[in-house]
Structure formats: C-alpha cells, structure tokens
C-alpha cells in the first residue's frame, strides 16, 4: 500500500506497474475535491502521450498497480 499525504499529491510523480500503450510515467496534474473541499481523487497525465486519466485515491494507494516516483 502506497502511503502519501493528499495535500502534497499535486505534481507528484508515479510509475505504472503494468504499463499500457507505452504509458509508464505519470504526473498528478489536478486534484479532485467534493463539495466539502475534501480531496477524493486526482488526474494523472501520461508523460509521453499527454493522455489524462481520473483516479481515486484508493486506486492510487494500490501498490500492485502504482509505484510512487519514477522507477
């Protein structure tokens, strides 16, 4: 399980454990918040293709799919 502070999540770097479409490295470009301003998710942008993917915090915490930093 990946441990991180949601307030420091913006602009953090992540590596996909099982890359698809040659998308391995990602950067958090946006934080998703609910109506109470609580962070519920984020948007990951692939470095090579610039594709964006919305992601919940629970998905990002799964260390089987995501690694913190660029590996």
Secondary structure, DSSP 8 states (H G I E B T S, - for coil): -----GGG-TT-EEEEEEEETTEEEEEEEEEEE-TT--EEEEEEEETTT--EEEEEHHHHH-TTTEEES--
